[in-house]
């Protein structure tokens, strides 16, 4: 919350101090002023009345510095729209964040001066059309690339009139600004009251700016009309806390209050038989009914129950045990940490449209997406993938006999659209930081199309690969030109070409039943100062962009899906120390999490 005193002091320093103290006491995060001199802001020849107005409202350097010190002493942030760049030199040390007012959105010399300094920046967009906003954002980012991060740049929807009608708040613009700029989004308010601020927060605004006064009564300066008082800001803060809590984290899942009360079971229905049954008796549709609670066979499996036989004597309306039909109400063990405290996020009974067709019969398609309450890993529970799947069926289904064509297409993607080029650039930089420069020895486990290794060869590294599919190995040797490629797994690899400075698992371990063992085996082939790179689907991030059936991160071939917590748990269980972990949306739109790991000393000595 930014309490904008702005010009409400009307040039009276004592009144400015009073407003500052009230704003500090309101609970606002920042108290904001405007720094200007009339003669350096408004042409005295073209607009003499406006020039005189701003001259009347001027405060001196010492007065502004006293206000900034007052805020700092109270532990509240100080902020200002600085409209005179000479004043920026002495006020800059007191401002952790820059604020660009709407009127300066197109003042590129002003934007340049702030952008080159690199502090977090908030930009208001009153008076502007979308093209002007995007041009200004692009200019700022061109001057200083740090502003490509939403942690460094916020863009505020604003309408530059005082006051504005409700319809002119135009809060839906925030959705467009979020999509088009990728910046943090907020709202600068000029309506009467605080309702627009509450609505903006509910729509996702993370920065709120509003004008501030001691009282609106008897005031003639226009800004007081749209200003909030101390008590109104206090009430606003309390309401914002509630709204923020109500927004949640964006991950659709059964919440603890639903799970702990057992409502997931008691509110949902299962299949029951209306009459007593003997073991071996075949169920008919007319015998069945779906009732609460969800004990035995989930109601989603009604069609599979018809024609099946019960495995034991069952009283009328008793929980069913049906031959060949799996109960979905039981628990499952986490494949990473072994805990039994796992919860069902979804039951998938048909192939999602985002999933490759692996020729699984529709009548047999059934899986659960679960999450462990301990390590946080997501996992698919099913028996749909055969043991030899990655030896041939995976590539055959994924590339449909067009392996070479798919390789050429992915390899030809420009940098801005290529996951592999970004990954290779990232890891090339890591090798440089480790003193390897060009010529590092890289082993990619599960190389698939081998595009990543082709990119690493471009950076001058010696590349080797492992894959259980002979088509992949042949492509790596004949088309890509790697130094060595092994058809098999780490279990059958003899270490040829090692030890390696970098071992990579790029979207591989989600397919592996025991990823901990795979990482432990990799340590055997690592050079003394080498490191391991692990990249996996990020379930937390994916659920912010869709559901378990609309996001490919949760597809059937992924035995486990990770997040930052679980990738750290994976490394720890393998005896690895984490150097860094990061989540990202890749150019392809995939949600991924990666970690860099090195063996602990005890693991190296094994």
matplotlib code that plots the C-alpha trace (Angstrom):
import matplotlib.pyplot as plt

x = [0.0, 1.4, -0.1, 0.3, 0.5, 1.7, 0.7, -2.0, 0.4, -0.1, 3.3, 2.8, 5.7, 4.1, 1.0, 3.2, 4.8, 1.3, 0.2, 3.4, 2.8, -0.8, 0.3, 2.9, 0.3, -2.2, -0.3, 0.7, 3.9, 5.2, 4.5, 4.9, 5.6, 6.3, 9.6, 9.6, 10.3, 7.7, 10.3, 11.8, 8.4, 6.1, 6.9, 6.3, 5.6, 3.3, 1.4, 2.0, -0.9, 0.3, 3.8, 2.6, 0.6, 3.5, 5.8, 3.3, 3.4, 7.2, 9.1, 12.8, 15.6, 16.0, 12.2, 12.1, 15.1, 13.5, 10.3, 12.3, 14.2, 11.0, 9.7, 12.9, 12.9, 9.4, 10.3, 8.0, 9.2, 9.7, 8.9, 8.6, 7.8, 10.8, 10.0, 13.4, 16.4, 18.7, 16.7, 17.2, 20.8, 20.2, 16.9, 18.0, 19.8, 16.5, 14.3, 14.4, 11.9, 11.4, 7.9, 7.2, 4.1, 1.6, 2.8, 6.3, 5.5, 6.6, 9.4, 12.1, 15.0, 13.5, 12.9, 16.5, 17.9, 15.9, 16.4, 20.1, 20.3, 18.5, 16.4, 12.9, 10.5, 6.8, 5.2, 1.7, -0.1, -2.7, -3.3, -1.7, -2.9, -1.5, 1.1, 2.5, 2.7, 4.5, 6.9, 7.8, 8.3, 10.5, 12.5, 13.1, 14.1, 16.4, 18.2, 18.6, 17.7, 17.1, 13.6, 12.7, 12.1, 8.7, 10.6, 12.1, 9.2, 5.6, 3.0, -0.1, -3.4, -4.4, -6.8, -5.5, -8.5, -9.6, -12.1, -13.1, -16.4, -16.4, -16.5, -13.3, -11.3, -11.2, -9.7, -9.9, -6.9, -4.8, -5.3, -4.0, -1.0, -0.1, -0.3, 1.5, 4.3, 5.0, 5.5, 4.1, 0.6, -1.0, -3.6, -3.3, -6.7, -8.5, -12.1, -13.9, -13.7, -11.7, -14.0, -11.9, -8.7, -10.5, -11.7, -8.2, -6.8, -9.3, -8.3, -4.7, -3.2, 0.0, 0.7, -1.9, -1.4, -4.0, -4.0, -3.9, -5.2, -6.2, -9.7, -11.7, -13.9, -13.4, -10.6, -10.6, -7.5, -8.8, -6.6, -8.2, -11.5, -10.0, -7.9, -8.3, -7.8, -5.7, -8.7, -9.9, -6.5, -6.4, -9.8, -8.6, -5.5, -7.7, -10.0, -7.0, -5.6, -8.9, -9.1, -5.5, -6.3, -9.3, -7.3, -5.2, -2.3, -4.0, -3.5, -6.8, -6.6, -8.5, -7.5, -6.6, -10.0, -11.6, -9.1, -8.9, -12.7, -12.7, -15.2, -13.4, -14.7, -18.0, -19.3, -18.5, -20.3, -19.3, -21.0, -23.2, -25.5, -29.1, -29.2, -27.0, -24.3, -22.4, -18.7, -18.3, -21.7, -21.8, -23.1, -25.9, -26.7, -30.1, -28.6, -26.4, -26.7, -24.3, -24.4, -22.3, -19.7, -17.1, -16.1, -15.1, -15.5, -15.6, -18.7, -16.6, -16.0, -19.7, -19.3, -16.4, -18.4, -21.2, -20.4, -17.7, -17.9, -17.6, -14.7, -16.5, -20.0, -21.4, -24.5, -26.9, -25.5, -22.1, -18.8, -18.0, -14.8, -15.0, -12.7, -10.5, -11.8, -9.4, -10.8, -9.9, -10.6, -7.5, -4.0, -0.8, 2.9, 4.9, 7.5, 10.1, 10.0, 7.9, 5.2, 1.7, 0.2, -0.7, -3.9, -5.8, -5.8, -7.7, -8.9, -8.3, -10.5, -9.8, -6.8, -6.5, -6.2, -2.6, -1.4, 0.3, -1.8, 0.2, -2.5, -3.8, -7.2, -9.9, -11.6, -8.4, -7.4, -7.5, -5.0, -4.8, -2.8, -1.7, 0.6, 2.7, 1.9, 5.6, 8.0, 5.4, 6.1, 3.2, 2.8, 0.7, -0.6, -1.4, -0.2, -0.5, 3.2, 5.0, 8.5, 10.1, 8.2, 11.2, 13.1, 11.0, 7.3, 8.0, 9.8, 7.6, 4.5, 6.0, 7.5, 5.3, 8.2, 9.3, 12.3, 14.7, 12.1, 11.2, 15.0, 15.5, 12.4, 13.3, 17.0, 16.0, 14.0, 15.3, 16.8, 13.8, 11.6, 14.0, 14.0, 17.2, 19.1, 18.2, 19.2, 22.5, 23.3, 22.5, 24.8, 27.5, 27.7, 27.8, 30.8, 32.5, 32.0, 33.5, 36.6, 35.9, 35.4, 35.1, 35.9, 33.9, 33.0, 29.1, 27.1, 23.3, 21.3, 18.2, 19.1, 16.0, 16.2, 19.7, 19.0, 20.5, 23.8, 23.8, 23.6, 26.3, 28.6, 28.0, 29.4, 32.6, 32.0, 32.8, 29.4, 28.3, 24.9, 22.9, 19.4, 17.7, 16.3, 18.5, 17.0, 18.1, 21.6, 21.9, 20.8, 23.3, 26.2, 25.4, 23.5, 24.6, 28.2, 28.6, 31.8, 30.1, 26.5, 25.5, 22.3, 21.0, 20.8, 23.2, 23.0, 24.7, 27.0, 30.7, 31.8, 33.4, 34.4, 34.4, 34.8, 32.4, 32.4, 28.6, 26.0, 22.5, 19.1, 16.8, 13.2, 14.3, 13.8, 10.0, 10.0, 12.1, 10.7, 13.7, 15.2, 17.2, 19.2, 19.8, 21.3, 23.5, 24.8, 25.6, 28.1, 30.3, 31.0, 31.4, 34.8, 36.0, 34.8, 31.9, 28.2, 24.8, 21.9, 18.4, 15.4, 11.9, 8.2, 7.1, 3.6, 3.1, 3.8, 1.7, -1.3, -1.1, -1.6, -4.1, -5.2, -3.9, -5.7, -5.0, -1.3, 1.1, 3.3, 0.8, 0.6, 0.5, 4.2, 5.4, 5.6, 6.4, 6.1, 8.1, 8.3, 11.1, 10.5, 10.5, 13.5, 15.5, 14.3, 15.3, 18.8, 19.1, 18.0, 20.7, 23.4, 23.7, 24.1, 22.1, 23.8, 20.6, 17.0, 14.8, 11.3, 10.5, 8.0, 10.1, 9.8, 7.6, 5.3, 6.4, 6.5, 9.8, 12.0, 15.8, 18.4, 22.2, 23.8, 27.2, 27.9, 28.5, 31.9, 30.6, 28.9, 32.1, 34.1, 31.7]
y = [0.0, 3.4, 6.4, 9.2, 12.6, 14.1, 17.8, 17.5, 19.5, 22.5, 23.8, 23.9, 22.0, 21.7, 20.3, 17.9, 16.6, 16.1, 14.1, 12.1, 11.1, 10.2, 8.1, 6.3, 5.6, 4.3, 1.0, 1.9, 0.3, 3.5, 7.2, 9.0, 12.6, 14.5, 16.3, 19.1, 22.8, 24.7, 26.0, 22.6, 20.9, 23.4, 26.0, 29.4, 30.8, 28.0, 27.4, 30.2, 29.3, 25.7, 26.9, 29.1, 26.3, 24.0, 26.7, 27.3, 23.6, 23.3, 22.0, 22.6, 20.0, 20.0, 19.6, 16.6, 15.0, 15.5, 13.8, 10.9, 10.6, 10.7, 7.7, 5.8, 6.3, 4.9, 1.9, 2.9, 3.2, 6.6, 7.0, 9.9, 10.8, 12.8, 15.2, 17.1, 14.9, 17.3, 16.6, 12.8, 13.1, 14.0, 12.0, 8.8, 7.3, 7.6, 5.8, 1.9, 2.1, 4.5, 5.7, 7.0, 9.0, 8.7, 12.0, 10.8, 7.5, 9.0, 11.2, 8.8, 10.9, 10.7, 6.9, 6.4, 8.1, 6.0, 2.8, 3.0, 3.1, -0.3, 0.0, -1.6, 0.7, 1.3, 2.8, 4.3, 4.2, 7.0, 8.8, 6.0, 3.4, -0.1, 0.5, 3.4, 1.3, -1.6, 0.8, 2.4, -1.0, -2.2, 1.0, 0.6, -3.0, -2.1, 0.5, -2.1, -5.8, -6.2, -4.8, -8.0, -9.5, -8.9, -8.4, -5.3, -3.8, -3.1, -1.6, 0.1, 0.7, 4.3, 6.9, 10.4, 12.4, 13.5, 12.0, 9.4, 7.6, 3.9, 2.8, 4.7, 2.6, 0.0, -2.7, -5.3, -3.6, -5.2, -8.6, -7.3, -5.6, -8.8, -10.8, -8.4, -7.1, -10.0, -7.4, -7.2, -5.6, -3.0, -0.2, 3.6, 4.8, 8.1, 7.0, 8.1, 5.6, 2.3, -0.1, 0.0, -0.8, -3.9, -4.9, -4.5, -6.7, -9.4, -9.1, -9.7, -6.3, -6.6, -2.8, -0.3, 3.4, 5.9, 9.6, 10.4, 13.2, 14.0, 15.0, 15.8, 18.3, 22.0, 21.2, 22.8, 21.2, 18.4, 15.6, 15.6, 14.5, 11.1, 10.7, 8.3, 9.1, 7.3, 5.4, 4.5, 3.1, 1.0, -0.4, -1.0, -2.9, -5.2, -5.9, -6.5, -9.1, -11.0, -10.7, -11.9, -14.9, -15.6, -15.6, -18.5, -19.9, -20.8, -24.5, -26.4, -29.3, -30.6, -28.2, -29.3, -28.2, -30.6, -33.5, -33.3, -33.4, -36.4, -34.6, -35.8, -39.2, -38.4, -35.9, -38.1, -41.2, -44.8, -47.7, -49.8, -52.8, -52.5, -56.2, -58.8, -60.4, -63.7, -63.9, -64.4, -63.0, -60.8, -57.3, -56.0, -52.3, -52.5, -53.7, -50.7, -47.3, -44.5, -43.2, -41.5, -42.1, -42.9, -46.3, -49.2, -48.4, -44.8, -43.6, -42.7, -46.4, -47.3, -48.6, -50.8, -52.4, -53.5, -57.1, -57.6, -60.0, -59.3, -60.9, -61.5, -61.8, -58.2, -57.1, -54.7, -51.2, -52.5, -51.3, -53.3, -55.3, -56.1, -58.3, -56.3, -52.9, -50.9, -49.0, -45.3, -44.4, -46.1, -44.5, -44.9, -44.7, -41.8, -43.1, -40.5, -40.4, -43.5, -41.7, -43.1, -39.6, -38.9, -37.4, -37.8, -34.6, -36.2, -39.5, -39.6, -42.1, -41.2, -39.9, -36.1, -34.2, -33.0, -36.6, -38.7, -41.7, -44.7, -47.1, -47.8, -49.3, -46.9, -49.5, -49.9, -46.2, -45.4, -43.5, -41.2, -38.0, -37.8, -35.6, -36.4, -34.3, -34.8, -34.1, -32.5, -34.6, -35.3, -38.8, -40.9, -44.1, -46.7, -49.9, -48.6, -48.3, -51.6, -52.2, -52.0, -48.8, -46.6, -49.1, -48.4, -47.7, -44.2, -42.8, -44.8, -43.2, -39.7, -39.2, -41.5, -42.7, -39.1, -39.0, -37.3, -34.8, -33.9, -33.5, -31.1, -29.0, -28.7, -28.0, -25.2, -23.3, -19.7, -19.0, -17.2, -20.3, -23.1, -24.8, -26.6, -23.5, -21.8, -24.9, -25.2, -21.5, -21.8, -24.8, -23.4, -20.5, -22.8, -24.6, -21.3, -20.3, -23.6, -22.8, -25.4, -22.9, -24.7, -28.3, -29.5, -33.2, -33.5, -36.7, -36.4, -39.3, -40.0, -37.9, -38.5, -36.3, -35.2, -31.6, -30.5, -32.2, -30.7, -27.3, -28.1, -29.1, -25.6, -24.3, -26.3, -29.1, -32.8, -34.6, -38.1, -39.6, -42.5, -43.7, -47.0, -46.4, -47.5, -44.9, -42.1, -43.6, -43.8, -40.3, -39.1, -40.8, -40.3, -37.1, -35.1, -36.3, -36.9, -38.4, -41.4, -42.8, -45.8, -47.8, -48.7, -47.1, -46.0, -49.5, -50.9, -47.9, -48.6, -44.9, -44.6, -41.0, -40.1, -38.8, -36.0, -32.4, -32.2, -34.9, -33.9, -35.4, -33.3, -34.3, -37.9, -38.7, -38.2, -41.4, -43.4, -45.6, -45.0, -41.6, -41.6, -44.6, -43.1, -40.0, -42.0, -44.0, -40.8, -39.8, -42.7, -41.1, -37.5, -35.7, -34.4, -30.9, -31.8, -31.2, -32.7, -30.9, -32.2, -30.7, -31.9, -30.9, -28.4, -29.4, -26.4, -24.0, -26.1, -25.9, -22.2, -22.4, -25.3, -28.6, -32.1, -33.0, -29.9, -29.7, -32.2, -32.1, -34.6, -37.0, -40.7, -41.3, -39.1, -41.3, -38.3, -34.6, -32.2, -28.7, -26.9, -28.7, -32.2, -31.7, -30.7, -33.8, -35.9, -34.5, -34.9, -38.6, -39.2, -37.7, -34.5, -30.9, -28.3, -25.3, -23.7, -24.4, -22.4, -22.7, -21.4, -21.4, -22.4, -20.9, -23.9, -23.2, -26.1, -25.5, -26.8, -26.8, -27.4, -27.9, -28.0, -30.5, -31.7, -34.8, -34.4, -35.4, -38.6, -39.6, -38.9, -41.3, -44.2]
z = [0.0, -1.1, 0.7, -1.8, 0.0, -3.3, -3.3, -0.6, 1.7, -0.7, 0.1, 3.9, 5.4, 8.9, 7.3, 5.2, 8.5, 10.0, 6.9, 7.0, 10.7, 9.9, 6.9, 9.0, 11.6, 8.9, 8.3, 4.7, 3.5, 1.8, 2.1, -1.2, -2.2, -5.4, -5.9, -8.4, -9.1, -11.2, -13.6, -14.4, -14.8, -16.6, -19.2, -17.7, -21.2, -22.5, -19.2, -16.7, -14.4, -14.1, -13.5, -10.7, -9.2, -8.9, -7.6, -4.8, -3.8, -3.8, -0.7, -0.1, -0.3, 3.5, 4.0, 1.7, 3.4, 6.9, 5.7, 4.3, 7.6, 9.5, 7.5, 7.9, 11.7, 11.8, 9.8, 6.9, 3.3, 1.6, -2.0, -4.4, -8.0, -8.9, -11.7, -11.5, -12.2, -10.4, -7.2, -7.9, -7.0, -3.3, -2.7, -4.4, -1.3, 0.6, -2.0, -2.3, -5.2, -8.1, -9.1, -12.6, -12.8, -15.7, -17.2, -17.5, -19.3, -22.6, -21.2, -22.4, -21.1, -17.6, -18.0, -19.1, -16.1, -13.6, -15.6, -15.8, -11.9, -11.7, -8.5, -8.6, -10.6, -10.5, -13.6, -13.8, -17.2, -17.1, -20.4, -22.3, -24.9, -24.8, -27.5, -25.5, -22.4, -24.2, -25.9, -22.6, -20.9, -23.9, -23.6, -19.9, -20.4, -23.3, -21.1, -18.3, -18.8, -15.0, -15.6, -17.5, -14.1, -12.4, -9.2, -10.7, -12.6, -11.8, -14.1, -12.6, -14.3, -13.8, -15.1, -14.8, -13.7, -10.2, -9.3, -11.9, -12.3, -11.3, -15.0, -15.7, -13.3, -16.1, -13.9, -16.6, -18.2, -15.5, -17.1, -20.5, -18.9, -17.0, -20.2, -22.4, -20.1, -17.8, -15.0, -11.6, -11.9, -9.7, -9.6, -8.9, -7.7, -8.4, -7.5, -4.4, -1.6, -1.4, -3.3, -6.5, -4.5, -3.0, -6.5, -7.9, -5.2, -5.9, -9.6, -8.7, -8.1, -6.0, -5.8, -4.6, -4.7, -3.4, -2.4, 1.3, 3.5, 7.1, 6.1, 2.9, 4.7, 3.7, 1.1, -2.3, -3.9, -6.1, -4.9, -1.4, -3.0, -4.0, -0.8, 2.0, 5.7, 8.3, 9.7, 6.2, 5.3, 8.5, 7.5, 3.9, 5.2, 7.3, 4.3, 2.0, 4.4, 4.2, 0.4, 0.1, 2.3, 0.2, -3.1, -1.8, -3.8, -7.1, -6.7, -7.0, -4.6, -1.5, 1.2, 4.8, 6.2, 3.7, 4.2, 8.0, 8.4, 6.0, 3.7, 0.6, 1.5, 3.3, 0.8, -2.3, -3.5, -4.1, -5.9, -3.7, -4.3, -3.2, -2.3, -0.4, -2.6, -2.5, -3.4, -7.1, -8.0, -11.1, -10.7, -12.9, -13.5, -12.0, -8.7, -8.3, -6.8, -6.0, -2.4, 0.2, 1.7, -0.9, 0.6, -1.6, -5.3, -6.5, -8.3, -11.3, -11.9, -12.2, -15.8, -14.9, -12.0, -14.2, -15.3, -12.7, -9.8, -6.1, -4.2, -0.9, 0.6, 0.9, 2.7, 1.0, 0.8, 2.1, 0.7, -2.5, -3.2, -6.9, -8.9, -11.3, -10.1, -7.9, -5.0, -5.2, -1.6, -0.1, 0.4, -1.5, -0.5, -1.8, -4.3, -3.1, 0.7, 1.5, 3.5, 3.4, 4.0, 0.3, -1.1, -4.3, -6.4, -9.3, -10.8, -14.6, -16.4, -20.0, -21.9, -21.7, -25.0, -24.1, -23.7, -26.4, -27.5, -26.1, -27.3, -23.8, -24.2, -23.2, -21.0, -19.0, -18.7, -15.0, -12.9, -9.8, -9.5, -5.9, -3.8, -0.8, 2.3, 3.4, 0.6, -1.7, -4.8, -7.1, -8.6, -11.0, -9.5, -12.1, -13.9, -17.4, -18.5, -19.3, -18.0, -21.5, -22.4, -22.8, -24.9, -27.9, -27.2, -25.9, -29.0, -31.3, -29.8, -29.2, -32.6, -34.7, -36.9, -37.6, -35.3, -37.7, -38.9, -35.2, -34.4, -37.4, -36.5, -32.8, -33.6, -36.0, -33.4, -32.7, -29.3, -28.0, -28.7, -27.8, -24.4, -25.4, -26.4, -23.2, -21.2, -23.0, -22.5, -18.8, -18.3, -20.5, -18.2, -15.2, -16.7, -17.4, -13.8, -12.7, -14.7, -17.4, -20.3, -23.6, -23.6, -20.6, -20.6, -20.6, -20.1, -20.8, -19.4, -21.4, -24.3, -26.4, -29.6, -28.6, -29.4, -26.0, -26.7, -30.2, -28.6, -26.1, -29.0, -30.4, -27.1, -27.7, -25.1, -25.4, -25.3, -24.5, -24.0, -22.7, -23.9, -23.9, -27.4, -30.3, -32.6, -30.2, -29.9, -33.7, -34.2, -31.6, -33.2, -36.9, -37.0, -34.0, -33.8, -30.1, -28.8, -27.5, -27.0, -24.9, -25.6, -22.2, -18.8, -16.0, -14.7, -17.9, -18.6, -18.1, -17.8, -21.2, -21.8, -18.1, -15.6, -16.5, -15.5, -16.0, -15.9, -16.9, -16.3, -18.6, -18.1, -17.4, -13.7, -13.8, -15.9, -13.5, -10.7, -8.5, -9.3, -6.1, -7.2, -10.6, -9.1, -6.7, -9.7, -11.5, -8.8, -9.8, -13.2, -11.9, -11.9, -8.5, -9.1, -11.4, -10.8, -11.7, -13.3, -12.8, -14.6, -14.0, -14.5, -11.9, -10.6, -8.4, -11.3, -13.7, -11.5, -11.6, -15.3, -15.5, -14.1, -13.8, -17.0, -19.0, -18.3, -19.9, -16.8, -15.2, -18.2, -17.7, -18.6, -15.7, -12.7, -10.5, -10.9, -8.7, -7.2, -5.4, -2.1, -3.6, -6.0, -2.9, -1.1, -4.1, -4.1, -0.3, -0.4, -3.1, -0.9, -2.9, -1.8, -3.6, -5.2, -6.5, -7.4, -9.7, -11.2, -14.7, -17.6, -20.6, -24.1, -25.0, -22.2, -20.1, -16.3, -15.0, -11.9, -12.1, -9.5, -9.5, -7.2, -6.1, -4.0, -0.3, 0.8, 2.3, -0.9, -2.9, -0.7, -1.1]

ax = plt.figure().add_subplot(projection="3d")
ax.plot(x, y, z, "-o")
ax.set_aspect("equal")
plt.show()
